[in-house]
């Protein structure tokens, strides 16, 4: 798009046509827009247009409120789809085309349009999209249904939820309501840091409002719990905790729960306590009264994007007992009474302490400092400053079209997860299509969002005709049944290999068992492998010699690859495994006791017998040992570990549970009895949170800097180094910081995509395999292709 003669801000206001108008998102959005239109920088926009859905009802007070904050604003009512009781996926393109056509008719080609979406996941009658040829800005609240997918999949139309992810990846700027949400966007979706800006938020302004007592009996003393009938609000544990607290205080207090609750939920919660008061939706004046006269504000939520009730409670000087979760630690490490939201006993104990305390002068001063930061004018400035950094909307340049073969992203293989998280970076360099390898025992352990944002196919559908459609084909190669179709295609359709393991005996064994290869063919491959001395790989020879280029994740793997390559012209390059690091960690490790983690794939080959030693060693009696990950342990191992003191065994956690547990450890032990040329995603993920790993001094682990992790040669050394790290917290702190810095500097999705683009672009087509690839793409007869080999 050419340099603009007119700058226009268009705001999708469908949020205000849903029930969210009366809830947190609606209040946040209106307060945000009010502050934006009071900021002088808004004058750079010559026109402001509020877009509504003509097919949805308009709240009576909504238009008046928007007119009040932006008197020159225009209102457009477009015949967007009403998707109530319909599938959103059917109407995404319809709405995108309709809005794009409206913009083309309304504005000339020189108009620079910023298109702001106030919310994607409205879950009602709306279908929110970005149009073509605009700078796309998204206000983003949280990834809760993704992080808690096991709870939400049975309760919502999950395919429609994931369909909205297309807009996330189309956004040029994502405004998150906290740094915690920005961290989640980077860690779980791989969104580049430059696209993410935390604008925080602020309490809803009630300064000129007179408090009005609700027409309900809240008792003489009450504890206020701003909540709602949502899965992650932790209402059941909170009520059970209150009942403990109430029994200890002879029923003197009532627990007042605001917002809407279904009759079924009210009945269930009343079963656990006789002192509950459900207010339903209350007015702003009534809510203000409840805040003012509460003895304590209780917020036991499992997760929040920001947590407005915490900020609102501070404005009236109330004590706050809340969950010890990152978003509240982001607000303050000392202002609140923190508890473990998963333990009702701890919640009740902290409530007792908080009610018995007076609000100290120190806390009052802390409140003032916090509220100076969390203001709507600051939020508006952060938004408008971020918009200033956006590049002008340009015509999209043509990118190389590639196919990527990957284990199914929802399956056990961590490779599929890495591929999904790299999508945002890959699309900046390539036009990407994916081919999923399902494996023989595929089971979905996480949501799969790639097919909602990109073209995805089954690997079994690939053939020479499709091969000809791509500028390059990328094969992710690993040692499991999730790579069988990938290996089959890589052997006869030359492409670029990304090598995750150098020993592929497991995958090749499956190719024979399941009829992909004959026993004789597998035996010949084995004989080729046996020629390597010392053995640094197996079953790599044919695969690598049929490729156009090879990317490895370690120098060890690069040397192993070069050992079996007959053609010295084949490019082999080391590329670091990609992942995103949180921009800032809000995990509190100041509590007593060290947490020692064993994580990832739980298998006997990973040195788990050391746990028995640590658990019974008096030097570690103040430590907690946490084992978590996918369970591939023998039954007798599980039985033995479960009986050990101070050992917590958590099998098959969700991705969110795994990452949360990983971030909370102080030390990670990752000692592998067998090494097969692999890298460890778990070690890198631990380092990004500041966890210090202890690893075996072999292969890829040997290449890692000693400043960021501890390398050992045997199991006895594990105990020695573990004791050293525990008794020297300063040393552990230095290594922790070095690990975070290393991951942020070297292990990024952007570097990964750029390196892949370089190797594809610099590969000569004049090699033997290049000639074969050209012949296949040209549709040459098989006889001619074979003659060229």
N, C-alpha and C positions, 0 to 999 in steps of 0.2 A: 504494500500500500504506500502510496506517495506521502510526502510530508503533508500533514493535515492543515487545512485552512480553518477547520472547526473542530473543537474537541468536545465530545459528548459523553456523558455518563448515563448508562442505562442500568436500571436496577430491577432485577426479577423479584417481584414482591408477592409471589404466590404463597410464600410462608404466611403472610398476613391473612390469607383466605382459608386457613386451616385452624384447628383448635390451638395450634402453637401461638396464635395471636395473644392468647390469654395466659400462656405459660412462659417458662424461662427463655426459650429461643425468641419468642415474640418480644418480650420485654428487653432482652439483650439487643436485638436488632434495632428496635425503635430508639433505644438510648444511644446506640452506636451512631445511627443516622443523624440523630439530633445534634450530637457533638461534631459530626463531619460537616454539617451545613452551618455550623457556627465558626468553623475554621476558615481563615482567610484564603488558604490554599485551594479551597473549593472553587474559587473564582476562575481558575484555569479552564473550567468547563463552561462553555457557552450555553449548553443546554443540558437539562437533566430530565430523564424520562423514567417514570415508574410504570413497569409492565405488569399487567394483571391478566388472569385467565377469565375470559368473557363467559365461560361456561360454569364458573364457580361463584358462589355468593360472596358479596363484599360486606364485611362488618361495617355497621353504620358509622362507628367512630374512627375507622381506619383512614379513610380519605381525609377527614378533617385533621387528624393527627399529622399526616404527611404534608398537608397544605400548610399547617402551622409551622413546620420546621423548614419547608422549602416552598415559599410562596410562588416562585416562578416555575415550579416543577410541572411537567406535562404528564398526563395520564393516558396510557394506551391499553385498550382492552382487546386482546387477541383471542381468536377462537382456538385456543390450545385444547389439547385433549383432556377430557374429564375421564380419568382412569379409575374412578371408583369401582371396585369389584372387577377390575380388568387387569391384564398383565401389562406392566410398564414397558417391557421389552418391545411390544408391538408399536409403541407410539413415540419412542425416542427419536427416530429419524423423521417422523411426521412433524413433531414440534421443532426440531432443528431446521427443517426446510421452511416451515412456516415463519419462524422468527427471522431466518436469513432473508427470505423474500420481503418481509416487512422492512428490514433495514435497507435493502437494496432500493426499494421504492421511496423510502422516506429520506434517505441521506445520500449525498453525492459521493463520488469515488474518492474525494479528497478528505472526507470526514474521518477523523481518528476516533474510534469508538472503544470505550472501556465498558465491558459488560460485567456487572457485579451480581453474583448469585448469593443470596443471603442464607440459603440452606439447601442441601441436596436431599437429605433423607427425611422427607415429611411423612411418608407412610400413609397418606390419605388419598386424595383425588388428584394429586399433582404429579407431573412428569417434567422435571427440571433439566434443561440442557443448555449448552453453549451454542450460539450460532456460528456461522463461518465468518472469517475475516475480521475478528474483533480481538482485542486484548482481554483475555479471560481472567477474571478475579473471583476467587471462591472464598467465602467465609465458612470456616470449618470448625465444627464443635467437638467431634470425637469419632473414634473407630470402635465404639463399644460392641456393636453386633458382630464385628469381625473378631475382636479380642475374646469375646465370650460366645463364640459361634455355637458351641455345643448346647447352649441354653436357647439361643435365638432361632436356630435352624428349625426346630419343631413348632415355633410359635409365630413366625412371620413368613411371608413369601420371599425366601432367601434369594432366589434367582433375581427378583426385582431389586432387592437391596444391592446385590453385586452389579446389576446393570448400571446403577448410578456411578460406579467407579470410572466409567468412561470419561465423565466430566472431570474427575480428579486428575487424570492423566492429560487432559486437554488444557488444564488451567496453567496460565503463565505465572500466576501469583496466588498463593494459598495463605490466607490470613487465619492463623490458629488462635484459639482463645486462651492458650497457655503454652509455655515452652514444653510442657509434658506432652501435649497433643502433637506439637511439631516433632518431638522425639519419636512418637509412635508412627507418624507419617513417614519418617526417614527409615526407621528400623523395620517396619512391617511391610511397607510399600516401596521403599527405595526412592522416595521423592527427593530430588536434589536439594541440598541445603539452600542454594540461592533462590529457590522458588518458595521457601517457607519463611514467613514472618510472624512471630508471636506478637499479637496486639493486646493480649491480656483482656481487660475488661474492668468493670467497676461495679460497686453496689448500685442498685436501682435508686434513683434520686427520690427521696421522700421528705426532703427538708421542709417543704411548705405544706406538708400533709398533716392533718390533725388525726391523732390516733383514735380509733373507734373500737370499743370493746365488742367482740363478736357475741351474738345472741346464743351463746352456749355456756354450759357450766364447766369451767376449766379448773375448778377447785381453788383452794387458798394458795397452794404452791403447785407449780407445774414446770415440767421440763418440755421445751419445745423441740420437736423433731420435724423440720421441713423435709418432706419426702415425696412419695408418690408411688403408685402401683406399678413399679418397674422392676425388672428382674435383678438388676445390679444394685438396688437401693439397700439390700441387706436387712429388710424390715423384720424378718422372722428372728434373726439373731439379736437385733436391737431390742425387740419386744421381750424376748427371753431374758436378755441382760437386764432390762428395766425391771422385770418381775423379781429378779434376784435382789436388785437394788431396793425395790419397793418393800420386799419382805424384811430386809434389814432395817428399813426406816418406818416400819409399822403402817405402811400404806398411806403415808403422809403426802406423797406426791402423786400427781397424775402425769401421764405422758400424752402430750397433745401432738397429733400427727396431721399436718396440713396436706392440701392437694387432694386429688380424686383417688378414691379406692373403690374397687368393685365390692358389691355386697358379699361375694364369696371370700375375698381377701379379708374384709372386715370380720367376718364370722371366724375365719381361721385364726387371725391374730388375737381376737378376743378370747379365744380358747386358752391362750397362754398368759393372759393378765386381765384382772378385773378393773384396772385403773387406766384404761385407754380412752382417749377422746378423739374422735375423727371429725375434723372441721369441714371436710370437703373443700372446694375452691372458695377462698375468701378474698375480699377486696383488699386493695393496697393499704387502706386505712386500718382495716382489721388485722392484717398481717403485721403492720407496724406496731399495733398494740400488743400482739402476742410476743414480738421480739422484746419490747420494752419491759414487759412484766414477767418474763420467763426467769426462773432461777438459773437455768443453764440451757444452752443450745446444744443438742446432740445431733451429730452427723456421722452415722455409722456406715456410710456408703462404701461399696467395694471399689468403685471407680467413678471419677468425675472428669469432665473436660476442664472445668475451672472450679465450680463450687461456689456459686453466688451466695448461698446462705451463710457461708463462713465470712465473706466480706460484709454482708448485711448485718450480721450479729455484732461485728466490730464497731459499726457506726453508732450503735446504741450502747456500747460498752458492756457487752455480755461475755461471760465466760463461755468457752467453746471446747467441748470434748469431741474429738473427731478421729477418724481412721488414720492410721499411720501409712499413708500412701503418697507417692511422689508429688502429685499436684498440690497437696497441702504443705508438704515440705518445701515446695517451690515458693509458696507464699511466705512461709516462716518456719524456721526450725525450733522456735522457742515460745511462740505466742499462744499455742494451744495445748490442751491436755490430750496427748496421743494415746491410742490403744490399738491393739491387734484386733481388727474387725472380724477376724475368723474365730475368736475365742470369747464367748459370752462372759466367762468369769472375769477376763481382763477388762472387758467393756464396763461391767458392773463395778469393778474395783476402781477404775479411773473415774467413773461418774461420782462415786462416793468421795474421792479425793477432791474433785473439782467443785462439788456442791459445798464441801466443808471449807474451801478456801475463799478468801476475799480477793477481789480483783486488785492485784498489786499495782503500785505506781509504775513499776518496771514494765508490766504488761500493757498498761495504758499508754506508755511512751512507745512501746513496740507497735501497738495498734495505730498510733498516729503516723509512724514512719511507713507502715504498710499502706495506709490509706492515702498517703501522699503519692505513692507510686500507682496505685490502682485507681485511676481517674479516667473519666470519659474523654476529656480533652487530650490526654496523653494517648489514649487508644486511637482517637481520630488522627492525631499527628503521625503516629506510627504507620497507619494505613496510607495517608496521603504522601508521606515521605517514601514509602515503599513503591507506590505507583510511579513516583518520579524516576525511579531507577529502572523501570521497565523499558526495554528497547521498543522502537516503533514496530508496528505490525508489518511484517514483510511477506512477500509471496514465498510460499514454502518451496525450498530448493529440492531438487530430485536427489534421492538417497539410494544407495545400493540396496537391492532387495535380497534378503537372505532368509533361509529356512534354518531354524534351530531345532535339533532333535534333543529332547530332554525327558528324563523320568517324569511321570505325571506329577505336577506340582502339589497335588493333594496327598500324595502317597508317602511312604516311609522315607524314601530317599531324600536326604538333605540337598542333593544336587538340584532337584526340581524346585525346592524352596528358593535356592540361590538364583536360579534362572528367573523365577517370578519377580523376585525383589530387584533384579537387574533390568527389568523391562523398561522403566522410565528412562534410564541412561541409554539403553540400546536404541530406543526410538529417536533419540537425538542424533544418532549416527546412521541408522538404517531404517528401512521399511522391513518390519519383521513379521514372519509367520512361524508358528510353532507346530511341532509334531510330537505328540505325547506317546511315550513308551510306557505301557501299563504294567509290565512285569507279569509274573505268573500268580502272584499272591497279593494283588493290589488291594489296598484298603485305604479309604480316605481318612486322614488324620488331621486335616486342616481344610478350610474353604479354598476353592480354586477360583480365583478371580481373573486369571489370564484370559480365559475364553470370553469374558465380558468386555475386555478392552482390546483384544487383538484377534486375528484369524487363527484358529487352532484346529488341528486335525489329529486323527490317530496315526501313529507312525506306520501302521500296516497299510495305510492308503497311499504311501509314497511310492513313486515309480519313476522310470526314466523320462516320461513325458512331463511330470511335475518338476523333475530335476532341471529340465531345460528352462523353466520359468524364472529361475533364481540366478542372481549374480554370484552367489556363493551358498554353500550348505555347511552348517556347523553341527558337528556331532559331539555331544557330551558323553564321554566314555568312562564307565566305572565298572566295578567288579560285583555286579549283582544281576538278578533276573530283570531288573528295570532297564536293561540296556540291550536286550536280545535283538529287537527289531532295528535298533540303532546300529549295532555291530553288523548285522546282515546288510544294511544299506551302505554303510561306510566301506565295506569290503569291495563293492562293485560300482559305487557311484562316488568318485573322488571328491572329498571335501576337506574341511579343516577340523582337526580333532582337538578337543579340549580334554586333556588327560587328567582324570581325578585319582586314578590308581595305576601303578605300574605292573601289578600282578593281577592278571585277569583270568586265573584258573577257575574261579567260581562261576563267572559268566559263561566261559567256554564249556564248562561241564554241563551247564543247563542247555546250551545250544545242541549238545549231543543228545541228552536225555529227551528233549522235546522235539527232536526231528529237524532242527535247523541245519545241522551238519552231520555227516556220517562219522562213525567211530574212527575210520581211517583218516579222514580230514583233520579231526581233532588231534589224532596221534602225530600226524606230520607237523602240526603247529607246536606240539609239545617237544618234538625233536629239535625244531628250530630254537626253541627257548633253552633247551639243554646245552646249546653251544655257548651260551653266555657264561663267562667265568670272571669274577664272582657273580652269582645270580642276583641281579638288581631288577629283573622284570620277568614276566612270563606271558606268553600268548600275545605279545605286542607286535611281533615281526611283520606279519602280513598286513595287519591293520595300518601300521605306520607307513609301510612302503607303498600302500595304495592311496595315501593321502596327498593333499596339496600343501599342507602345513600343519604343524603341531604346536599347541600351546600347553605348557606345563605349569603347575603351581609351585614348583620348587626346583632348585638347581639339581637336587638328587634325581628328580624325574626327568629333567632335561638331559642329564648324562645318560640315564638309562635308555631314553628314546634314541639318542645319537648312536648308542652302541648297536642298535638293531637296524638302523637305516642304511640301506645300500646306496641310496642316492644322496650325495653330499649337498645337492642343490635344494633339497627340501628344507624349508625354513623351520627351525625349532626355536621357540622363544619361551622364556619364563614370564608368567603373568600372575600377579598375586590374586588369591581368592578374594572375591569382592564381598563387602558388607558395609553397612552404614553404622556410624557411631552416634549415640545421643549427643546433642549439642552441649548439653550440660546434665550431669547426673544429680538426682535428688534423693539418692538412697542414703539412709542414715546407718553408718557402721560404728557409731560411737557406743553402742550398748555393750554390756558385759558379755564376755564369751566370744570366742572365735568360731566362725562357721566354716567348716571344711567341706567342699563339694566334690562329688564324683558324679559326672553328668554326661549326657549324650546317649549313645547306644549302650545300655547296660549289658555287658557280656563278660564272661569269665576271662577272656583273653586280655582284658584291659587292666589286669592287676588288682581286681577287687579284693583279693585275699589280704591285701595290706590293711583293709578296713578292720579286720578282726584284730590285728595287732594294735592299731591305733585306739580302737574302742576299749581295749583292756590295759592300755598303757597309762599309768598314773600321771604322766607328764601332760596328757591331753584331756584330763578329767573335766576341765572347764570348757571344753570345746563341744560343739554340736556337729555331728557328721550327717550330711544330707546326700542321699543317693536319689537321682531323678533322671528319667529318660525313658526311651522305649525299651521294653522288657524282653531281652533275649537271654536271660539267665536260666540256668538249669534249676528245676524245682528245689533240689537240695540246697542250692546256693541261696535262693530266696528264703527258705526256711531258716537257714543259719544266720543270714543277715538280719532277719526280722527279730531275732532273739538278742541281738547285741545291745549293750547299753548305749544311750545317747545317739542312737542311729535312727534316722527317719528315712523310710523307703517310700518314694513316690513314683509309681510306675505309670507310663503312658500319659504324661501331662499334656495339656494343650500347648500350642506354641507360646501363648501369652503366659501361662503358668510356668512353662520352662524358662522363658526369658526373665520373668519376675524372680523366680528362685535363683537363677544364675546371677542376676544383678545383686542379690543379697549376700552372696558368699564373700568371704575374705580371701580364701585360698581354694584353688581348684587343683585336684590331683588327677593327672591324665597320663598315667604310666602304662604304656602298651607292651605286653609281653612279646607280641609279634608285630612286626612292622612290614607293610606291604606297599610302600611308596606313596601313601596317602598324606593329605594335610588334615588338620582338625579344625572344622568350622566352630566347634564348641570352644576350643581354646581361644580362637580369635574373638568370638562373641563374649567370652568371659573378660578378655583384656579390654574390650571397648567399654565395659562397665567399671574398670579399675580393679578387677579381681586378679590376683597374682597366681599364675599357673606353675605347677611343678610337673615337668615332662621328662620323658626318657631322652637321653642324649643320642639321638639317631635320626638320620634322614632329614626331613623338613624341619623337625624340631631343633636339630643342630644348627640350622641356618638362622634361627631366630636370635636376636640380640640378647645377651645375658642381662642387660639393664632392665628388661621387661619381664623376664621369667627365669625360673630356676631349672637347670638341667641336671639330671642325675643318671648314674650308670646302672644302679641296681636298687632293689627294694629297700635294702638297709639304708641307702642314702636318702630315700624318700623320708624316712622317719627323722633322720638327722637334720635335713633341710627344713622340714616342717617345724621342728622344734626351734630352729634358728629364726624362722620367719615369725613365729608366734611370740618369741621373747624379744624380738627387735622390731617394734611397730614402726619406727622411723624408717628402717630399711624397707619394710613392706610398703610404706607410703610412697617412697621414691620409686619403687618398681611399679606400683599401681599407676602413678602419673606417667611413667615412661611407656607403659602398655597402652594407655589411652591415646597418648600422642602418636605412638607408632601406628595404631589402627587408623587414626584420622589422617595421617600423612600418606600412608601407602596403600591401604586396603579400601578403595572406593569403587563404586559401580562405574563412575565416570572414567576412571583410569582403565578399568577393565574393557569398557566399550571402545575407548580410543585405541587401545593396544590391539584389540581384535580387528578394528578397521585398518590399522597400519599393516598388519600381517596379510590381510586380504588384499589390500591395495598394492603391496610390494611383492606379491607372489607372481613369478613369471609364468606365463602360459606356454612357454617353450619347452618345459620339462615333459618327460614321458607321460606323467599323470595328467599334466595340463592338456596335452594333446588328446588323451583319452577322454577327458572331461568335455573338450570342445566337440569331439566326434559324437558323444552321447547327446549333447545339447543340439547338435545339428540334425539328429534323427538318422544318423548313418546306420547301415545294416550291421547286424551283430558280427557278421563275418569280417567286415572291414575293421570294426573295433578290436576284435580278437587279433587280427593281423598286425595291429599297431603295438600290441603288447610285447 
